[in-house]
Amino acid sequence: MGHAGAAAFAVRYLGPGPVEALPRPELRCVREDERAPVPQAEFRRVLGNFASGVAVITAPDADGSGSPAGFACQSFSSLSLEPPLVCFMVGRTSTTWPRIARAGVFCVNVLSAGQSDLCRAFAVSGADKFAGVAYDAAPVSGSPRLTGTAAWIDCTVHAVHTGGDHLIVVGRVDTLGTTEEPTEPLLFHRGRFARVSP
């Protein structure tokens, strides 16, 4: 499946009307008479010990809304060297993902240590996330490339897989880069922003 086919696959559930999130799936990993193997609160507490970087996924306006799309993302990762692939996970109920899927392209903006406020702004639902935010167009996709980030990765949607109540979005890297002066990344650990210690 080529890039155009993957993008078409990603948006197959979207009609020409308003952008809507997919419904939350009815998932069962145990029978009705069994105890759930892992309480959700405990799952969050334990997995919160895994420190991760923080990124903002952006895409150009592809649905005529008048503004680009973007959301804060903690679940970004490199995936493959040959071909160069990356991935991120997004909730099936996200209202931003369908807009990114329509575009068929995205830019991963790896946030730097001083951009926690920017991350909070992109984590809010329904607001104008790009108000007052400096950015230019990523060279291949035209997605917003946020100013002051530690790195950026410009991608085309390569594949989309289901993963429980999330979607796993795989992107083929078209081009990428870092800031001219190296900067420390923004980290997230145990529910708080953190920095790399010297």
N, C-alpha and C positions, 0 to 999 in steps of 0.2 A: 504494500500500500504506500503510495507516494505521499508527499506533504499535503497536497490538496485533498487526497482521499482521507487522510487522518483528520484533517480539519473538518471535513464534511461529516465524518463519523462522530467527531466530538460534539457537533451541533445538531445531530439528527433529530433530537427531541425538541428542538426549538422551532417554533413557527414564526411567521412574520410579525406576530403581535408583540405585546409587552414581554419583557424579560421576566421569567419566573424561575424560582429555584425548583429543583427536583424534590418530590416529597421524601420525607424521612422514611427509609425502608423499615419494614417489619422484620427484625432479625431475631432468630432464636438460636442460641448455641447450646441450650439445655432443654430438656423436656419440661412440661408444666409442673411436674411433681418433683423436679430437681432443684437444688439450691444453685444460684448463680455462682460460677467458679471464682469470680473476682468482683468484689463490690466496686462500683465506679469511683467512689471517693478514694479507695485504697489504690486503685489503678493510677489515678491522677497523682496521688502523693508519691508513690514509688517512682513512676516515670519522670516526675519532676526533678529527680536527682540527676537526670541525664542533661548536662548542659548543652545548649545548642546555640548556633548563630541565629540572627534574625534578619529577615529579608522582606522587601516589599515587591510583590509581583504586580507589574503594570502591563497595560495593553492600550493601543490606540482606540479612539472612538470608532466603533464599527457598526453601531446601531442607530446613529443619528441623535444620540442623547445630548450632544454638545460638549461632552467632557470625556476624558479618558477613563479607564477603569483601573482599579488598584486595590490591593488588600495586604495587610501585614501577615507574614507567613513564618512560622517557626519550623515547619516540616519541609525544608528544602535540602536536597542532597545531590552530589554528583552521582552518576550512575554507570557510565561507560566511557572508556577512552577511545575505542574504535568500534563504531562511530562515536563522536563526542555527544553524549546524552546526559541530561540532568533530569531531575524530577521534583515535583512538589505535591503535597496532598492538600485537598480542599474539601470542606464539608459539602455533602450533597444538597444541603439546604441553603448554600451560599447564593446570594443574589448577584454577586460580582462575577463568579465563575462563568455563568452563561454569556456575559458580555465579553469575557476573555476568549471563550470558545468561539463566539461569532467572529472575532478578529482572526483567530487561527495562529496568532503569534503572541509573544510576551517577552518582557525583559525582567530578569531577576536583579533587583537592586540590593546588594549585601550592605546592610547598614553599618555605619562606623560607630565607635563608642559614644560619641556625643549626640546621637540621633534618636534617643529614647522618646522624646516628644513627638518626633515625626512618626515613629512606630505607633504610638498611642493614637495619633490622628488617623492613621490608616486602619486601625483596628475598630474604629467606630462605624456602625452601620447606618446608612441613610444620609450621612453628611456629605458636603462637598469636600472630599478628601484632598483635592489639589489646590484649594484656596490658599494663596500665599506661598505655595511650594515651588521652588526653583527647579526647573528641569529643561532638558533639551531632548531631541528625538534620537533614539538609538539608531545606528547607521543602517541596519537592514530592515528591521520590523517597523520602525517609526514609533515604537512604544516609548513612553516617558522614561528617560534616563535621569534619575534624581541626582541633584547636585550634592557633592560632599560624601558620597558613599565610598565604602572601602573597595568595592568591585561591582561590575555589572556584567550580565551574561544575556545576550540577545538571542532569542530562540524562536523556532517554528514548532507548533504542536505536532508531535510525532505519533503519539498514541495516548489513549485514555483507558484506564482499567478501573473496575469497581473494587473497593476495599472496605467492606462493611458499610458504615454510614459516611464514608469518605470516597472521593475519587482520587486515583493516582494518575497525575498528568505527567507524561514524559515529553520532554522538549529536546529537539535536535539543535545543538549550538551552532549558530551561524557566525557569530563573532563575539568577542569578550574583551574585557580590559580592567585595569585598576586605575586608581588615582595616581597622579604623578608623584606625590609624596606618600609613602606607605602610611597607613593609618590602622589603628587597632580596631577590631570588630566589636559590635555590640553583641553581648551574650545574654541568654535567658536561662535562669537556674532557680529552681524551687520557687517559682512564681514571681521572681524579681529580675530586673535587669542587672547585669554584672559586666565587669571589664576584665581583661587579661591582666594578671599581676605581673610586674616586672620580674 
